[in-house]
Amino acid sequence: MHISKLHFIAATTEQAKQACVGGVRWVQLRVKNTPAAAWEEVARATQQVCRRYGATLIINDNPALARTIGADGVHLGKEDMPPAEARALLGAGPIIGGTANTFEDVQRLAAAGVDYIGMGPFRFTTTKQNLSPILGLEGYQAILGQARAAGIRTPIIAIGGILLADVPALLAAGLHGVAVSGAIAHAPDPAAEAALFLEQLHPQAIRS
C-alpha cells in the first residue's frame, strides 16, 4: 500500500481543492463540532474533489462516515474507535491510520495492523484541542530509534505545527513524511505552498 509523504489535513472542501491544485494527493478531512448531515455533505463534496485530482481521501475520527461514502480510509485519534473495530466495520480494503504520542502508542498501533501512524505533535499547534505532550525533533529521534530496534516498519508521519523549513530534519530523523494543515491552508497561495512541500519531500523527483 502506498502511503503518501505529504498528508494535507483539510477542514473544508475548498482547502482540499487548493492543496490538490498544488499537487497534494492525500487529504485527511477533519471536521469538528458539526452535525452529522453537514459533515457528510462536506465529506461527499471533498470526495468529488479528491476523485477529480486522483487523491486519497481519509476521514478523521469517523469510521461510520468513511464507510457510508466509500472513502479511501479513516484516521483514528487516541480516544476513537480501536483499529480492530474499525477494520471489522470497514473491511480489508480501506486504509486505517492511528495517532501516537509515545513509543507505547506506536507499538500498540503497529500490533493492531494500522497502515500508517501519525505521530506528534512536533510543536505547539492551535489546530488540535487537548494537545498531547510536544515531541520535538529529539522526541521523534528517540521513538523512531525504539521502533527500529523493535522491528516496527509501519510508516510514521510527523504532525503538529510543521513548517516547510522543518521537513529536511524530520526526513533525516527517519520519518516517512509529514502531515500539514495551517502551513498550507493559511499560506498566501496554498497551492504554491503545497508544491514547495512536495519538492522538499521528493527532492530526487524534482532533480530527475
Backbone as numpy.savetxt, mean C-alpha at the origin, in Angstrom:
# Nx Ny Nz CAx CAy CAz Cx Cy Cz
3.06 -13.66 -7.98 2.22 -12.46 -7.98 3.10 -11.21 -7.98
2.78 -10.26 -8.86 3.56 -9.02 -8.93 3.02 -8.02 -7.91
3.88 -7.58 -7.02 3.54 -6.53 -6.05 4.29 -5.27 -6.47
3.56 -4.21 -6.78 4.17 -2.98 -7.26 5.13 -2.39 -6.22
6.11 -1.65 -6.71 7.02 -0.92 -5.82 6.43 0.41 -5.35
5.39 0.89 -6.02 4.74 2.14 -5.61 3.26 1.89 -5.39
2.83 1.99 -4.13 1.41 1.88 -3.78 0.91 3.30 -3.50
-0.09 3.73 -4.24 -0.66 5.05 -3.99 -1.93 4.88 -3.18
-2.00 5.58 -2.05 -3.17 5.49 -1.18 -4.07 6.68 -1.48
-5.22 6.39 -2.08 -6.14 7.42 -2.54 -7.34 7.52 -1.60
-7.79 8.76 -1.38 -9.02 8.98 -0.61 -10.19 9.28 -1.52
-9.91 9.62 -2.77 -10.95 9.96 -3.74 -10.62 9.37 -5.11
-11.63 9.30 -5.94 -11.44 8.82 -7.31 -10.53 9.75 -8.10
-10.67 11.06 -7.88 -9.85 12.03 -8.61 -8.37 11.88 -8.26
-8.08 11.64 -6.97 -6.69 11.40 -6.58 -6.14 10.18 -7.30
-6.93 9.13 -7.37 -6.49 7.91 -8.05 -6.22 8.18 -9.52
-7.09 8.97 -10.15 -6.92 9.27 -11.58 -5.63 10.04 -11.82
-5.37 11.07 -11.00 -4.16 11.87 -11.18 -2.90 11.00 -11.04
-2.91 10.11 -10.05 -1.75 9.23 -9.86 -1.58 8.28 -11.03
-2.68 7.73 -11.53 -2.60 6.81 -12.67 -2.10 7.51 -13.93
-2.48 8.77 -14.11 -1.96 9.55 -15.24 -0.44 9.63 -15.16
0.09 9.71 -13.93 1.53 9.77 -13.73 2.24 8.44 -13.79
1.49 7.36 -14.01 2.11 6.05 -14.17 1.88 5.07 -13.04
1.19 5.50 -11.98 0.89 4.58 -10.87 0.03 3.43 -11.37
0.38 2.22 -10.95 -0.39 1.05 -11.37 -0.84 0.20 -10.17
-0.88 0.83 -8.99 -1.36 0.15 -7.79 -2.00 1.20 -6.90
-3.32 1.12 -6.75 -4.08 2.10 -5.97 -4.75 1.39 -4.81
-4.49 1.90 -3.60 -5.22 1.42 -2.43 -6.22 2.52 -2.06
-7.50 2.18 -2.09 -8.54 3.16 -1.77 -8.85 3.11 -0.28
-8.56 4.22 0.39 -8.80 4.31 1.84 -9.85 5.39 2.08
-11.06 4.96 2.38 -12.18 5.87 2.62 -12.60 5.72 4.08
-12.63 6.82 4.82 -12.94 6.76 6.24 -14.23 7.50 6.55
-14.95 6.99 7.57 -16.13 7.67 8.11 -17.13 8.03 7.02
-17.40 7.05 6.17 -18.31 7.25 5.04 -19.37 6.15 5.04
-20.65 6.49 4.84 -21.69 5.47 4.79 -21.40 4.42 3.71
-21.87 3.21 3.93 -21.54 2.07 3.06 -21.89 2.34 1.60
-23.04 2.92 1.34 -23.46 3.15 -0.05 -22.53 4.14 -0.75
-22.15 5.20 -0.03 -21.25 6.19 -0.62 -19.87 5.61 -0.84
-19.40 4.77 0.10 -18.10 4.10 -0.03 -18.09 3.23 -1.28
-19.17 2.46 -1.46 -19.24 1.59 -2.64 -19.24 2.41 -3.92
-19.93 3.56 -3.91 -19.98 4.41 -5.10 -18.57 4.91 -5.47
-17.81 5.36 -4.46 -16.44 5.82 -4.70 -15.58 4.65 -5.19
-15.77 3.48 -4.58 -14.97 2.31 -4.94 -15.22 1.90 -6.40
-16.47 1.91 -6.81 -16.79 1.52 -8.18 -16.25 2.53 -9.19
-16.34 3.80 -8.85 -15.80 4.83 -9.75 -14.28 4.71 -9.86
-13.64 4.45 -8.72 -12.18 4.29 -8.72 -11.78 3.03 -9.48
-12.60 2.00 -9.38 -12.34 0.76 -10.12 -12.35 1.00 -11.62
-13.26 1.86 -12.08 -13.30 2.18 -13.51 -12.03 2.90 -13.94
-11.54 3.80 -13.10 -10.28 4.50 -13.40 -9.14 3.49 -13.48
-9.07 2.61 -12.49 -7.99 1.62 -12.46 -8.04 0.70 -13.68
-9.22 0.31 -14.08 -9.34 -0.55 -15.27 -8.87 0.19 -16.52
-9.20 1.47 -16.59 -8.81 2.27 -17.76 -7.29 2.33 -17.89
-6.60 2.40 -16.75 -5.14 2.55 -16.77 -4.39 1.24 -16.49
-5.11 0.15 -16.36 -4.46 -1.13 -16.09 -3.84 -1.21 -14.71
-4.48 -0.53 -13.74 -3.95 -0.48 -12.38 -4.67 -1.47 -11.46
-3.94 -1.97 -10.49 -4.49 -2.84 -9.46 -5.25 -2.00 -8.44
-6.45 -2.44 -8.05 -7.24 -1.73 -7.04 -7.35 -2.58 -5.78
-6.83 -2.01 -4.68 -6.91 -2.63 -3.37 -7.84 -1.80 -2.50
-8.78 -2.44 -1.84 -9.70 -1.76 -0.94 -9.16 -1.85 0.48
-9.10 -0.72 1.17 -8.57 -0.69 2.53 -9.66 -1.06 3.53
-9.33 -2.01 4.40 -10.15 -2.31 5.59 -11.52 -2.93 5.34
-11.87 -3.27 4.12 -13.25 -3.68 3.87 -13.31 -4.87 2.90
-13.03 -6.09 3.41 -13.07 -7.26 2.54 -14.43 -7.49 1.89
-15.51 -7.17 2.60 -16.84 -7.39 2.04 -17.06 -6.52 0.81
-16.63 -5.27 0.87 -16.76 -4.38 -0.28 -15.87 -4.85 -1.43
-14.66 -5.28 -1.10 -13.76 -5.80 -2.13 -14.41 -6.96 -2.87
-15.08 -7.82 -2.11 -15.76 -8.96 -2.74 -16.95 -8.50 -3.58
-17.73 -7.55 -3.05 -18.93 -7.08 -3.74 -18.61 -6.52 -5.12
-17.56 -5.70 -5.21 -17.27 -5.05 -6.49 -16.25 -5.83 -7.33
-15.68 -6.89 -6.76 -14.68 -7.65 -7.49 -13.36 -6.91 -7.62
-12.96 -6.22 -6.52 -11.66 -5.53 -6.51 -10.53 -6.54 -6.59
-9.33 -6.05 -6.87 -8.18 -6.95 -6.99 -7.70 -7.48 -5.64
-8.08 -6.80 -4.55 -7.66 -7.28 -3.25 -8.06 -6.34 -2.14
-7.52 -6.62 -0.95 -7.87 -5.87 0.25 -6.61 -5.67 1.08
-6.55 -4.51 1.77 -5.48 -4.28 2.74 -6.09 -4.23 4.13
-5.55 -5.04 5.03 -6.10 -5.19 6.37 -5.24 -4.48 7.41
-5.85 -3.58 8.17 -5.17 -2.95 9.28 -5.05 -3.91 10.45
-4.32 -3.50 11.48 -4.07 -4.39 12.62 -5.34 -4.71 13.39
-6.35 -3.86 13.31 -7.60 -4.09 14.03 -8.68 -4.69 13.13
-8.35 -4.99 11.90 -9.35 -5.48 10.95 -9.47 -7.00 11.01
-10.26 -7.52 10.10 -10.46 -8.96 9.96 -9.13 -9.69 9.79
-8.91 -10.82 10.47 -7.68 -11.59 10.28 -7.53 -12.05 8.82
-6.29 -12.16 8.33 -6.08 -12.55 6.94 -6.75 -13.87 6.56
-6.75 -14.83 7.46 -7.36 -16.13 7.14 -8.86 -15.99 6.87
-9.51 -15.13 7.64 -10.95 -14.91 7.42 -11.18 -14.19 6.10
-10.32 -13.21 5.81 -10.45 -12.49 4.54 -10.23 -13.43 3.36
-9.27 -14.34 3.49 -9.01 -15.30 2.41 -10.21 -16.22 2.21
-10.81 -16.64 3.32 -12.00 -17.50 3.22 -13.15 -16.76 2.53
-13.26 -15.47 2.79 -14.33 -14.66 2.20 -14.07 -14.40 0.72
-12.82 -14.08 0.38 -12.49 -13.62 -0.97 -12.10 -14.74 -1.92
-11.63 -15.87 -1.38 -11.15 -16.95 -2.24 -9.67 -16.81 -2.52
-9.15 -17.69 -3.37 -7.71 -17.81 -3.56 -7.10 -16.69 -4.41
-7.88 -16.07 -5.29 -7.32 -15.16 -6.26 -6.91 -13.79 -5.75
-7.78 -13.08 -5.03 -7.49 -11.69 -4.67 -6.24 -11.52 -3.80
-5.63 -10.35 -3.91 -4.45 -9.98 -3.12 -4.88 -9.61 -1.70
-4.11 -10.05 -0.72 -4.36 -9.64 0.67 -3.07 -9.08 1.24
-3.14 -7.83 1.70 -2.02 -7.19 2.37 -2.36 -6.93 3.82
-1.34 -6.78 4.64 -1.56 -6.52 6.06 -0.63 -5.45 6.58
-0.99 -4.86 7.70 -0.22 -3.77 8.32 0.64 -4.29 9.45
1.90 -3.84 9.49 2.83 -4.26 10.54 3.55 -3.04 11.12
3.90 -3.16 12.40 4.71 -2.14 13.07 5.91 -2.75 13.78
5.87 -4.08 13.99 6.94 -4.79 14.70 7.32 -6.06 13.95
8.44 -6.67 14.34 8.82 -7.93 13.73 7.79 -9.00 14.02
7.20 -8.96 15.23 6.16 -9.93 15.57 4.97 -9.83 14.63
4.62 -8.59 14.26 3.54 -8.40 13.27 3.93 -9.04 11.93
5.18 -8.81 11.51 5.65 -9.37 10.24 5.59 -10.89 10.28
6.06 -11.48 11.36 6.01 -12.94 11.51 4.59 -13.46 11.39
3.68 -12.82 12.11 2.28 -13.26 12.13 1.67 -13.17 10.74
1.90 -12.06 10.05 1.31 -11.88 8.72 1.92 -12.83 7.70
3.24 -13.02 7.78 3.88 -13.96 6.86 3.35 -15.37 7.07
3.18 -15.75 8.34 2.64 -17.08 8.64 1.21 -17.23 8.15
0.47 -16.12 8.13 -0.92 -16.15 7.66 -1.02 -16.16 6.14
0.13 -15.97 5.46 0.14 -16.08 4.01 -0.29 -14.84 3.26
-0.13 -13.65 3.86 -0.47 -12.44 3.11 0.47 -12.29 1.92
0.04 -11.52 0.94 0.82 -11.35 -0.29 1.86 -10.24 -0.16
1.61 -9.28 0.71 2.58 -8.22 0.99 2.28 -7.64 2.36
3.26 -6.92 2.91 3.11 -6.30 4.23 3.42 -4.82 4.11
2.52 -3.98 4.59 2.76 -2.55 4.67 3.25 -2.23 6.07
4.52 -1.81 6.19 5.12 -1.62 7.51 5.44 -0.15 7.76
5.03 0.34 8.92 5.28 1.73 9.24 4.71 2.08 10.61
4.67 3.38 10.91 5.00 4.48 10.00 6.49 4.81 9.98
6.93 5.29 8.82 8.32 5.73 8.67 8.56 6.99 9.50
7.64 7.95 9.38 7.69 9.15 10.21 6.27 9.56 10.52
6.12 10.63 11.30 4.78 11.08 11.67 3.99 11.45 10.42
2.72 11.08 10.43 1.84 11.43 9.32 0.46 11.77 9.87
-0.18 12.75 9.28 -1.53 13.12 9.70 -2.59 12.32 8.94
-2.15 11.49 7.98 -3.11 10.75 7.16 -3.83 9.68 7.96
-3.16 9.13 8.96 -3.70 7.99 9.69 -3.93 8.35 11.15
-5.10 7.98 11.66 -5.40 8.14 13.08 -4.81 6.98 13.86
-4.67 7.15 15.19 -4.15 6.08 16.06 -2.82 5.54 15.53
-1.88 6.44 15.33 -0.60 6.08 14.72 0.21 5.16 15.63
0.79 4.11 15.05 1.68 3.22 15.79 3.02 3.91 16.01
3.89 3.34 16.89 5.21 3.94 17.13 6.00 4.12 15.82
6.64 5.27 15.70 7.38 5.61 14.48 8.65 4.76 14.39
8.91 4.20 13.19 10.04 3.28 13.01 11.32 4.00 12.59
11.22 4.93 11.65 12.43 5.53 11.11 13.26 4.51 10.35
14.33 4.97 9.73 15.16 4.08 8.92 15.79 2.97 9.76
16.25 3.30 10.97 16.88 2.28 11.82 15.88 1.20 12.22
14.64 1.58 12.46 13.62 0.60 12.79 13.38 -0.38 11.65
13.31 0.16 10.43 13.16 -0.71 9.26 14.35 -1.66 9.13
15.55 -1.11 9.27 16.75 -1.94 9.11 16.76 -3.09 10.12
16.38 -2.81 11.36 16.37 -3.85 12.39 15.34 -4.93 12.08
14.13 -4.51 11.72 13.06 -5.50 11.47 13.34 -6.30 10.20
13.85 -5.62 9.17 14.17 -6.34 7.93 15.29 -7.35 8.15
16.25 -7.00 9.01 17.31 -7.96 9.35 16.75 -9.19 10.04
15.82 -8.98 10.96 15.18 -10.11 11.64 14.37 -10.95 10.65
13.69 -10.28 9.73 12.88 -11.01 8.75 13.77 -11.87 7.85
14.89 -11.31 7.41 15.81 -12.09 6.57 16.34 -13.31 7.34
16.71 -13.09 8.59 17.24 -14.18 9.41 16.21 -15.28 9.62
14.93 -14.88 9.63 13.85 -15.85 9.83 13.39 -16.48 8.51
14.00 -16.06 7.41 13.64 -16.64 6.11 12.33 -16.12 5.55
11.89 -14.96 6.01 10.64 -14.38 5.53 10.89 -13.64 4.23
10.16 -14.01 3.19 10.37 -13.42 1.87 9.19 -12.58 1.40
8.19 -12.39 2.24 7.03 -11.59 1.86 7.47 -10.14 1.56
7.08 -9.57 0.43 7.47 -8.19 0.12 6.98 -7.23 1.20
7.87 -6.33 1.64 7.52 -5.36 2.68 7.60 -3.96 2.09
6.51 -3.22 2.27 6.35 -1.87 1.73 6.42 -0.88 2.88
7.24 0.16 2.74 7.30 1.22 3.74 6.14 2.18 3.58
5.60 2.66 4.70 4.47 3.58 4.66 4.57 4.57 5.81
4.02 5.77 5.58 3.94 6.73 6.67 4.80 7.96 6.48
4.25 8.98 5.84 4.96 10.25 5.70 6.15 10.22 4.78
6.15 9.31 3.81 7.32 9.14 2.94 7.35 10.20 1.85
8.54 10.78 1.68 8.77 11.80 0.65 9.69 11.25 -0.43
9.75 11.94 -1.55 10.56 11.48 -2.67 12.02 11.25 -2.27
12.57 12.15 -1.47 13.98 12.06 -1.08 14.28 10.85 -0.20
13.24 10.24 0.39 13.44 9.09 1.27 13.65 7.78 0.51
13.24 7.75 -0.75 13.15 6.48 -1.47 14.49 5.74 -1.58
15.59 6.39 -1.97 16.84 5.62 -2.11 17.27 4.91 -0.83
17.19 5.60 0.30 17.61 4.98 1.56 16.68 3.83 1.95
15.40 3.96 1.69 14.45 2.89 2.02 14.70 1.66 1.15
14.97 1.86 -0.13 15.31 0.73 -1.00 16.62 0.08 -0.56
17.60 0.91 -0.19 18.90 0.38 0.25 18.76 -0.44 1.53
17.76 -0.10 2.35 17.53 -0.85 3.59 16.95 -2.24 3.32
16.45 -2.45 2.09 15.92 -3.76 1.74 14.42 -3.81 1.57
13.77 -2.66 1.62 12.32 -2.65 1.42 11.98 -2.88 -0.05
10.85 -3.53 -0.28 10.41 -3.82 -1.65 9.98 -2.54 -2.36
9.36 -1.63 -1.61 8.84 -0.41 -2.21 8.25 0.50 -1.16
7.44 1.48 -1.61 6.86 2.45 -0.70 5.38 2.65 -1.01
4.63 3.01 0.04 3.24 3.43 -0.11 3.18 4.92 0.21
2.55 5.68 -0.67 2.56 7.14 -0.59 1.15 7.67 -0.73
0.83 8.69 0.06 -0.45 9.36 -0.08 -0.23 10.84 -0.32
0.01 11.59 0.76 0.07 13.05 0.67 1.15 13.59 -0.24
2.31 12.94 -0.29 3.42 13.46 -1.11 3.02 13.55 -2.58
2.12 12.68 -3.02 1.63 12.74 -4.40 0.32 13.53 -4.47
-0.64 13.19 -3.60 -1.97 13.81 -3.68 -1.93 15.31 -3.47
-1.04 15.79 -2.61 -0.99 17.22 -2.30 0.10 17.97 -3.06
0.76 17.31 -3.99 1.78 17.98 -4.81 1.10 18.95 -5.78
1.82 20.00 -6.20 1.24 20.92 -7.19 0.79 20.21 -8.47
1.55 19.21 -8.86 1.21 18.40 -10.04 1.31 16.93 -9.63
0.21 16.33 -9.15 0.27 14.95 -8.64 0.79 13.94 -9.66
0.39 14.09 -10.92 0.84 13.14 -11.94 2.35 13.21 -12.12
2.90 14.42 -12.15 4.34 14.58 -12.32 5.08 14.04 -11.10
4.53 14.25 -9.91 5.18 13.75 -8.69 5.17 12.22 -8.67
4.06 11.63 -9.10 3.99 10.16 -9.19 5.06 9.63 -10.13
5.25 10.31 -11.25 6.27 9.88 -12.22 7.67 9.95 -11.60
7.92 10.97 -10.78 9.23 11.09 -10.12 9.46 9.96 -9.13
8.42 9.58 -8.40 8.55 8.44 -7.49 8.88 7.17 -8.27
8.22 6.98 -9.39 8.48 5.78 -10.19 9.92 5.76 -10.73
10.44 6.93 -11.08 11.83 7.01 -11.54 12.79 6.58 -10.43
12.51 7.02 -9.20 13.37 6.66 -8.07 13.29 5.16 -7.76
12.10 4.60 -7.94 11.88 3.19 -7.59 12.33 2.24 -8.68
12.42 2.72 -9.90 12.82 1.88 -11.04 13.93 2.57 -11.83
15.05 2.90 -11.20 16.10 3.66 -11.91 16.64 2.93 -13.13
16.73 1.59 -13.05 17.27 0.85 -14.17 16.36 0.91 -15.38
15.04 1.01 -15.14 14.09 1.09 -16.25 14.21 2.43 -16.97
14.52 3.48 -16.20 14.66 4.81 -16.81 15.91 4.88 -17.67
16.99 4.25 -17.21 18.26 4.31 -17.95 18.25 3.43 -19.19
17.49 2.34 -19.15 17.54 1.38 -20.25 16.71 1.84 -21.43
